[in-house]
Amino acid sequence: MKILVIATKFLGDLIVSTPGLKHLRQKYPQAEIVLLVRSEYENVLKNNPNVNRIISFDFSIRNKKLLERISAELSFWKKIRKEKFDVVISLQPGDRIAFLALVSGAKIRIAPRKQAFNFLFNVLVDVEEDSISYLEYYNRLISAFTNEPINYKTEFFISKGNENSAEEFLRSNNLGKDESLIVIHPGASEPTKIWQSENFAELIGKILSINKTKVLLIAGPKEENIVKDIFEKVKSKNVFFYNSQDVNLTAALMKRGRLFISNDTGTRHLAVALKIPVIALMPDDNQNCWNFYDESDNHFVITGKRFFPEGESPYLGDISAEDVFTKLKNILSL
């Protein structure tokens, strides 16, 4: 059997889909499971043993001229058609995905019911984005094929090469194993989920008061300015900066940390999958869909409010540095 799982959203979504992928592998150990992702996330699950292959699609083709776009789209459709999939499971709705599923020739085509071209699928699931937790959402779509509940937790696999690269980075920055490392990712996909840089700077100042403790700041794509702003505010030889180019190396560095702190972003899910204690700073109106972990997962939430000041950038507020530092000390039993 050959199964195509279409997952064309972002880092956090891919991590949250891993229980379903493991379930597919356990249910169909001899199947070839192929994952279709955005080209910029091609390497995220490359070490996951429950996936045989990854196919990527470059969504930037939408910016090409009409004839170039049509040519690229048709070429990709032909590629999928040649694969001769038996099953297609789409974890997202979408016009392009619906036609791709039909073109694949798969006899079983599964997708959310609520979408314009749902008649191109033959198994429709009554789940809707932003209405239930995304963990349940993805699990229910995959369960529609297996007819069994999914009970696995998220997971992420780090290669030995990435572990070695992380060790080299830490050695080059004089971060010894006898020191406690706190890893912080201060970015997010939108401004209303980002705690302000002065708050992170104040928190880091408190963290550095703990004996033999250092801080590693991680910048995701297009977040370098946020991290550099914090870096400049702190000005400490015990604060280090890593500009993430590879999520797998980022994961290996995070794994070396004693605790991870982030806004509501994909690395939060990565930390849980890696079984690292994480403090997540989240908007209080974003809990139903995205706060599906609990303290047994070493996931600790501090909620704030979205602020929209006139003439200024929106931000996540109503969380003090002292609140976060107190939570940190409790988690680490300091």
Secondary structure as GFF3:
##gff-version 3
##sequence-region A 1 334
A	DSSP	beta_strand	2	6	.	.	.	ID=ss1
A	DSSP	alpha_helix	11	16	.	.	.	ID=ss2
A	DSSP	alpha_helix	18	27	.	.	.	ID=ss3
A	DSSP	beta_strand	32	38	.	.	.	ID=ss4
A	DSSP	three_ten_helix	39	41	.	.	.	ID=ss5
A	DSSP	beta_strand	53	57	.	.	.	ID=ss6
A	DSSP	three_ten_helix	59	63	.	.	.	ID=ss7
A	DSSP	alpha_helix	66	83	.	.	.	ID=ss8
A	DSSP	beta_strand	87	90	.	.	.	ID=ss9
A	DSSP	alpha_helix	95	104	.	.	.	ID=ss10
A	DSSP	beta_strand	108	112	.	.	.	ID=ss11
A	DSSP	three_ten_helix	118	120	.	.	.	ID=ss12
A	DSSP	beta_strand	123	125	.	.	.	ID=ss13
A	DSSP	alpha_helix	134	146	.	.	.	ID=ss14
A	DSSP	alpha_helix	160	172	.	.	.	ID=ss15
A	DSSP	beta_strand	180	185	.	.	.	ID=ss16
A	DSSP	three_ten_helix	191	193	.	.	.	ID=ss17
A	DSSP	alpha_helix	197	207	.	.	.	ID=ss18
A	DSSP	beta_strand	213	219	.	.	.	ID=ss19
A	DSSP	alpha_helix	224	234	.	.	.	ID=ss20
A	DSSP	beta_strand	239	243	.	.	.	ID=ss21
A	DSSP	alpha_helix	247	255	.	.	.	ID=ss22
A	DSSP	beta_strand	259	263	.	.	.	ID=ss23
A	DSSP	alpha_helix	266	273	.	.	.	ID=ss24
A	DSSP	beta_strand	278	283	.	.	.	ID=ss25
A	DSSP	alpha_helix	287	290	.	.	.	ID=ss26
A	DSSP	three_ten_helix	295	297	.	.	.	ID=ss27
A	DSSP	beta_strand	299	307	.	.	.	ID=ss28
A	DSSP	beta_strand	315	317	.	.	.	ID=ss29
A	DSSP	alpha_helix	321	331	.	.	.	ID=ss30
###
